[in-house]
């Protein structure tokens, strides 16, 4: 989580941002971000608003933020555009279009579940950028946990599908924080989101029925999906042992429940309001 106040950034960094967008009239701190040390919504004197993400140069993950900047031109339309970038006083700061809305709700019966399936469908058709743009392969990301050929593909996979990275407004979802993407199978983000649904209260069969709305999921190899679920459970359990954060154990348990139930995948039922 970010742990630096926007107002405590060095004066040189503030000045460089002023050169980009003019006077900042209001700042809304944002408690989200997997890489950044500070995230804030900046309101300017021109009426424009930006989501600014800053990482210190000594942050071991700062390179991920710079990679996100390089990848932004290849992002799908529902990913906010990068409008400016500042490197000053030991900080890398990115300014994106502000995505309006609230975090999606994935609990059973939520009206957000339909738009979420539509968004994941669009994400599953987004190609990963071609060389020389570098992006990690899913075959490397999960090499220790699943047979590489089962997750291989040429889709741009977000991978960090926490509900905080999906903002919904007027039925449209913006997907933010593309700091840890990879190139892989087109069904991977849907699979990762199914685990989030189970954690939010869905039984595994309901999560599987919901996922059937995504064509990439319907055509995925059941063997590959099941193996990936087992891998997510094992990797999740390892992470939970290394960290006391309660959400890690909850995700590991959800993945384990999902893996054990995948043999009962079903088609969408009319009684399930998705």
DASUL-V292688 format. One record per run of one state. SS is the DSSP state (hx for helix, st for strand, lp for the rest). FROM is the first residue (numbers start at 1). TO is the last residue. If there is no record, write none. Layout:
BEGIN
ss,from,to
SS,FROM,TO
SS,FROM,TO
END
This chain:
BEGIN
ss,from,to
lp,1,5
hx,6,8
lp,9,10
hx,11,21
lp,22,23
st,24,29
lp,30,37
st,38,44
lp,45,48
st,49,56
lp,57,61
hx,62,74
lp,75,81
st,82,88
lp,89,90
st,91,97
lp,98,101
st,102,103
lp,104,111
hx,112,123
lp,124,126
st,127,127
lp,128,136
st,137,137
hx,138,141
lp,142,147
hx,148,151
lp,152,154
st,155,157
lp,158,162
hx,163,165
st,166,169
lp,170,171
st,172,175
lp,176,181
st,182,184
lp,185,187
hx,188,199
lp,200,203
hx,204,211
lp,212,214
hx,215,218
lp,219,221
hx,222,242
lp,243,245
hx,246,264
lp,265,274
END
